[in-house]
Amino acid sequence: MSIKHKQFVLLEKSSNGIAELIINRPEVHNAFDDAVIEQLIQQLEATQEDPDVRALVLRSRGKNFSAGADLAWMKRMANNTHEENRVDAGQLAKLMERLNNHSKPTIALIQGAAYGGAVGLAACCDIVIAAESSAFCLSEVKIGLIPAVISPYVVRAIGERQSRRYFLTAEPFSARQAQQFGLVHEVVDSVEQLDEACDRMTATLQKNSPQGMQAAKQLIYAVSQKEITTEVIDDTARRIADIRVSDEGQEGLSSFLQKRKPNWIQE
C-alpha cells in the first residue's frame, strides 16, 4: 500500500450510534498532512447524513493528540507556488469548516500535545474533554507562520484577548488554562479517564432528540455574535415553530406530557 493511500484516519461505529474518528499516525505524533486532511474530510462527509450516527468522537492513538502539521508536508509546501499553497490551505480550511458545521454533536478527546492546527480541530468540536497532562500551543510564529486557517474558530473559542497573547508568544498552555479560556469543557485527571468521561457525555447526548440537537447547533450559528435585530428575532420564532410541528418535536412534547420516554431513547 502506498503512503498516499495508506489509511491514516479510521472510522469505527458502535451499535449505540457513536462513531469514532481516529487519527492513526502515532509514529509521528499524529501530525497531519494533505493525506490526513483529505481522509478526515471524507469521513466527516460520510457521517454528516448517516442516520445511524448519533454523535461523533474525534480522537487519536498514541501519546499525543496531534503535533499539528507534518514536517515533511511543510517542507513540500515551502517549495510550492503561491497558488499551490492557496489550494493546499483551502483543503485545511474545508476540513475545519466540515468539522465546525457537522450536523451531529462532536466530542474531541485530547491527550498529550495538541499543537498548531490541532488546536483548531479542538475549537471546531462542540465538546472538548482533555487529560490534565495535555498541553496546547499555537506554535506557528516560531517557524515564521501564522495560525491563519484555524483563527476564526480559535478566536471564537478562547476570545480575542487570549488570542492576542498566545498567537504572538507561541507559549504552551495547560489543560486547566485551556478550560479557563473556554477551549476545553472538562479536564480529567488522567488519560485513562478520557473514555469514561466520553461515555458519560455520549450517554447524555443519546437522551436528546437527534433533530433537536442538530437544530440547536444551527441556532447557535444563526445568533452567535449577531446584533439582536428584528430579523434575528423573527428567525428564532420561525425556528421554534418549525421544530414544534416536526415529527421529533411532536414526539418530544407527547412523551413529556404522557410521562414516557421519547422514541429516540434506546433501551
C-alpha positions in Angstrom: 0.0 0.0 0.0 1.5 3.4 -1.0 1.9 6.1 1.6 -0.6 8.3 -0.3 -3.3 5.7 0.0 -2.5 4.4 3.5 -5.4 4.8 5.9 -4.3 7.3 8.4 -7.9 8.1 9.6 -10.1 5.3 10.9 -13.9 5.3 11.4 -15.3 3.0 14.0 -19.0 2.8 14.6 -20.7 1.3 17.6 -24.2 -0.3 17.8 -25.4 2.6 20.0 -24.9 5.2 17.4 -21.5 6.6 18.5 -18.9 6.9 15.7 -15.2 7.4 16.5 -13.0 9.2 14.0 -9.4 8.2 14.9 -6.2 9.8 13.6 -3.8 6.9 13.5 -0.3 8.2 13.0 1.2 7.7 16.4 4.7 7.2 15.0 4.7 11.0 14.0 2.6 12.2 17.0 -0.5 12.2 14.8 0.8 15.1 12.7 -1.3 15.8 9.7 -0.6 16.3 6.1 -2.6 16.5 2.9 -3.5 12.8 3.0 -4.7 13.0 6.6 -6.7 16.2 5.9 -8.3 14.5 2.8 -9.3 11.4 4.8 -10.7 13.4 7.7 -12.9 15.4 5.2 -14.1 12.2 3.6 -15.1 10.6 6.9 -16.8 13.8 8.1 -18.8 14.0 4.9 -19.7 10.3 5.2 -21.0 10.7 8.8 -22.8 14.0 8.1 -26.0 12.5 6.9 -25.6 9.0 8.3 -28.8 8.3 10.3 -27.0 5.6 12.3 -24.6 8.1 13.7 -25.9 10.0 16.8 -22.6 11.6 17.9 -19.1 11.8 16.6 -15.9 11.4 18.7 -12.6 12.8 17.4 -9.6 11.2 19.0 -6.1 9.9 18.1 -4.0 6.9 19.0 -0.7 7.2 20.9 0.8 9.6 23.4 -0.2 12.8 21.7 -3.5 14.1 20.2 -1.6 15.8 17.4 1.6 17.7 16.9 0.0 19.8 14.2 1.3 20.0 10.7 3.7 17.2 9.5 7.3 18.5 8.9 7.7 16.7 5.6 4.4 18.2 4.4 5.5 21.7 5.4 8.8 21.1 3.6 6.9 20.2 0.4 4.7 23.3 0.8 7.7 25.5 1.1 8.7 24.6 -2.4 5.2 25.2 -3.8 4.0 28.3 -5.7 1.7 30.8 -4.0 -1.3 29.4 -5.9 -0.4 25.8 -4.9 -0.2 27.0 -1.3 -3.6 28.6 -1.5 -5.1 25.4 -2.8 -3.4 23.4 -0.1 -4.6 25.8 2.6 -8.1 25.6 1.1 -8.2 21.9 1.9 -7.4 22.6 5.6 -10.0 25.3 5.6 -12.5 22.8 4.2 -11.6 20.4 7.0 -12.2 23.0 9.7 -15.5 24.1 8.1 -16.8 20.5 7.8 -15.9 19.7 11.4 -17.3 23.0 12.8 -20.5 22.7 10.9 -21.0 18.9 11.3 -24.7 18.1 11.8 -24.0 15.7 14.7 -22.7 16.5 18.2 -18.9 16.3 18.1 -16.6 15.5 21.0 -12.8 15.9 21.0 -10.7 13.8 23.4 -7.3 15.3 24.0 -4.2 13.6 25.4 -0.6 14.8 25.3 0.2 17.6 22.9 -2.3 19.5 20.8 -0.2 21.9 18.8 -0.9 24.2 15.9 -3.8 23.0 13.7 -4.8 20.5 16.4 -5.9 23.5 18.5 -8.2 24.3 15.5 -9.6 20.8 15.5 -10.5 21.1 19.2 -12.0 24.6 18.7 -14.3 23.2 15.9 -15.7 20.5 18.2 -18.8 21.1 20.3 -17.4 19.5 23.4 -13.7 19.1 24.4 -12.5 16.7 27.1 -8.8 16.8 28.0 -6.5 15.0 30.2 -4.8 17.0 33.0 -1.4 16.3 31.4 -2.3 17.6 28.0 -0.8 20.8 26.6 -1.9 23.2 23.9 0.2 25.5 21.7 -0.4 27.9 18.8 3.2 27.4 17.7 3.1 28.8 14.2 5.0 32.1 14.7 8.0 30.0 16.0 8.6 29.0 12.4 7.6 32.3 10.7 4.0 31.3 10.0 0.5 32.3 11.4 -2.5 30.2 12.5 -4.5 31.7 9.7 -7.0 29.0 8.7 -7.8 27.9 12.2 -8.0 31.5 13.5 -11.8 32.1 13.1 -12.6 29.1 15.2 -9.8 29.5 17.8 -10.6 33.2 18.4 -14.2 32.3 18.9 -13.2 29.6 21.4 -10.7 31.4 23.5 -11.5 35.1 22.8 -9.6 37.9 21.3 -7.8 38.8 24.5 -6.1 35.4 24.9 -5.5 35.1 21.2 -3.6 38.4 21.3 -1.2 36.8 23.7 -0.9 33.2 22.5 -0.9 33.8 18.8 2.1 36.1 19.4 4.1 34.2 22.0 3.5 30.6 20.9 3.6 29.7 24.6 2.2 26.3 25.6 -0.8 26.4 27.9 -2.2 23.7 30.1 -5.5 21.9 30.0 -6.6 23.9 33.0 -5.7 27.1 31.3 -7.5 25.9 28.1 -10.6 25.3 30.3 -10.4 28.8 31.7 -10.1 30.2 28.2 -13.2 28.3 27.0 -11.4 25.9 24.6 -11.8 22.8 26.9 -15.1 21.9 28.7 -13.9 19.2 31.1 -10.5 18.1 32.4 -9.9 14.6 33.8 -7.1 13.6 36.0 -5.5 11.0 33.6 -5.6 9.8 30.0 -7.2 6.6 31.2 -10.2 8.6 32.4 -10.9 10.1 28.9 -13.0 7.1 27.8 -15.1 7.1 31.0 -15.8 10.8 30.6 -16.6 10.4 26.9 -19.1 7.6 27.7 -20.8 9.8 30.2 -21.1 12.6 27.7 -22.4 10.4 24.9 -24.9 8.8 27.3 -26.2 12.3 28.0 -26.4 13.2 24.3 -28.3 10.0 23.5 -31.1 11.1 25.7 -31.7 14.1 23.5 -33.6 14.4 20.2 -31.2 14.0 17.3 -33.1 16.5 15.2 -33.3 18.9 18.2 -29.5 18.8 18.7 -28.9 19.4 15.0 -31.3 22.4 15.1 -29.7 23.6 18.3 -26.3 23.7 16.6 -27.8 25.6 13.7 -29.4 28.0 16.1 -26.1 28.8 17.7 -24.5 29.6 14.3 -27.6 31.8 13.5 -27.4 34.0 16.6 -23.7 34.0 17.6 -22.2 37.5 17.7 -25.2 38.9 15.9 -26.9 42.1 16.8 -30.4 41.3 18.2 -32.4 42.8 15.3 -36.0 42.2 14.2 -34.7 39.8 11.6 -32.8 37.7 14.2 -35.9 37.7 16.5 -38.2 36.7 13.7 -35.7 33.9 12.6 -35.7 32.4 16.2 -39.5 32.5 16.2 -39.6 30.6 12.9 -37.1 28.1 14.1 -39.1 27.1 17.2 -42.3 27.0 15.2 -40.6 24.7 12.7 -39.4 22.3 15.3 -42.6 22.2 17.3 -44.5 20.9 14.3 -41.8 18.4 13.3 -42.1 14.7 14.0 -39.5 14.7 16.8 -40.9 17.9 18.2 -44.3 16.3 18.4 -42.9 13.1 19.8 -40.9 15.0 22.5 -43.9 17.0 23.6 -46.2 14.0 23.6 -43.8 11.8 25.6 -43.2 14.6 28.1 -47.0 15.0 28.7 -47.6 11.3 28.7 -44.6 10.8 31.2 -42.9 8.2 29.0 -39.5 8.1 27.2 -39.4 9.5 23.7 -38.8 7.0 20.9 -35.2 8.2 20.2 -34.0 6.8 23.6 -32.8 3.2 23.0 -33.4 0.8 25.8 
